[in-house]
Amino acid sequence: MAPLYTLLHDLAHDETRFWVVADHEILPDGEYGLVEFFCNDPECDCRRVILQVETNEPVQRVWASIHYGWERPSYYAPTRCGFADTTGSSKPRCVPEGTRASVAGNDPVPPDTWLAGAS
């Protein structure tokens, strides 16, 4: 996966969205950008995108990473585009609705803790 700006610079320049946050109770003030990532392997047909909410000032940080595939779930085999199921299960791992996977592993994180420590 590579940022769209490294694949199609002019298109990314026109389509990348930014917004400014000021005086929010949790998020720090600053400019936030929505950066698109697409597969850069010409042999791959993964049909997915990663959207990342990023800041550059004062420190570059990824605030959110959204993975989206536009095909039916059966299209996404466990080994497509470098993803391998290391759990020994024949079924893909899913995170229950209303939770998100933790950064350190696959344990769901309750929604009330999603922004904990974000200040």
MOQUI-V262463 format. One record per helix or strand of 3 or more residues. SS is the DSSP state (h for helix, s for strand). FROM is the first residue (numbers start at 1). TO is the last residue. Records with the same first field share a line. If there is no record, write none. Layout:
SS = FROM-TO / FROM-TO
This chain:
h = 4-7 / 9-15 / 73-75 / 80-82 / 111-113
s = 17-21 / 30-38 / 48-55 / 61-69 / 99-101 / 108-110
